[in-house]
């Protein structure tokens, strides 16, 4: 399996703090994600390391929920989480860029994720993993464009 890591960036006319506030509010994920329709924090939790949230994902073929743990929460710089606490890592890094802010979204499918998919899907594991790879490669640019539109009010 290759391409288990992917990232892309976009420059947005917004401050690093404003972008961090946006992307760290997981309850807004459904506004920009092509697959994750909704997220909600565990009761009493928020964007801090160790917090957990649930995401509901929807594709034409199925709907499923995942639980994720926040692993980085550095205001104005980075917000990241691991699905299932270990299966894949998603995140945003934020940096000033020539009068705007560069937002980078990254994804990494971990060895634990590969092992989990082989256990769960058996002979279909490679096809399921490829589906996740394809979704990350197509979804990240779409997500970034939607975040840009929201942040810039367009």
N, C-alpha and C positions, 0 to 999 in steps of 0.2 A: 504494500500500500504506500502510495506517495501522496504528496500534497496534504498532509495532515496538519499543516500550519498555513494560515493565510491571513493577510492584513491588507488594508487599503486606507487611504487618507483623503481628506477634503479640507480646504480652507474655508472657514466660516467667518462672517462678519459679526462676531460676538466675542465677549471677553472669556478668558479661561474659566473664571468663576461661574459665569452664566451657563457655559456649556457643561461644566461639571454638575451644576444644580439640575440641569435637564437630564443628562444621561444617568445620573445616580438616583433619579426618581423612577425606580423600576415600575411603579404603577402607571407610567406613561408609555411603557415599551410598546403596547399595542398601537400607538400612534405612528410608529415608524418601522416596526419589524414586519417583514412579509410573511413570517411564520408564527411568531409569538403574538397571540391575540390579546393576552392580558397577563399581568403579574400582580401579586400582592405579597406584602410582607407578613411574616409570622407576627402574631399579636405582640405589640410593644416594640417591634424591631424597626430598624431603618438603615440608612446607608453607612454602616460601620463594619469593620472587620469582625467576622464571626457571626454576623446576622444571616438569617435564612429567609428565602422567599420562594414562592411557588410560581411557576409560569405555565400557562395553558397554550399549547401549540396546536395549530390547525393547518392541515393541508387538504387537498381534495380527497385524499385517500383515508385520512384518519385524524383523530384528535387525541392528544395525550398531555399529561402534566409531568413536569419535572420539578425537583426541589434543588435550589442552588444556594451556595454559601459565598458570601462576600469575602474575598481574600485580599483585596487592596481597596482602600478608601482614603485617598489623599486629595483633599479639596483643591480644585484648580489644576490637578496634574494627572491623576489616574483613578479609574474605578474599574474593578474586575471581580469576577466570580467564577466558581467552578460548579458545573452541573453535577449534582449528586455528591458534591464535595471532592470529586476526583476524576470524573469521566471526560470532561472537556473544559477548557478554560476560555472564557470570553472576556473581553475588556476594551476599555477606551483609554487612550492616552491623549493628553491635551497639552499643547505648547503654543506660545505666541509665534506668529508667522507673518512678518511683513505687514503689520497693521491689522491683521485678523488673528484667527486662532486655527491651528492645524489640529483636527480631530482624527485620530487613527483608531479604527476598530480592528481588533485582532481575535483570532480563533485558533485553538490548538486542540486536536483530538488526542488524548493521552493514551499511554499504554494500558492503563486501567480501563479506559473506554473501549479500546480494541478487544481486550479480554472479556469485558462485559457483553459486548455485542456478539462475540463468538459463543458465549454461554447462552445468551438469550435467543439468538436467531439461528444457531447451528449453521447448516449449509447455506443459509441466506445471509449470513453475516457480512460477507464482502460486498454484496449488493446493497445492504442497508448502510454500511459504512460509506460506500460511494455516494449514496443519496445524501448523507450528511455533508460530505465533502462538496458535492455539487451545490447544495443549499447554502453553504458558507460562501462559496466563490461567487454565486449570483446574488445572494442576499446582502452581503456586506456593502457593496456599492449602492444598492437600492436603499438600504437603511441610512447610510451616510447622506445620501441626497435628500431623503425625507427629513432627517434631523436638521440639515441645512435650511430647508424650507421653513420648518417650525421656528428655528432660532432667529432667522432673518425676517420672519413674519410674512413670507410669501406663499 
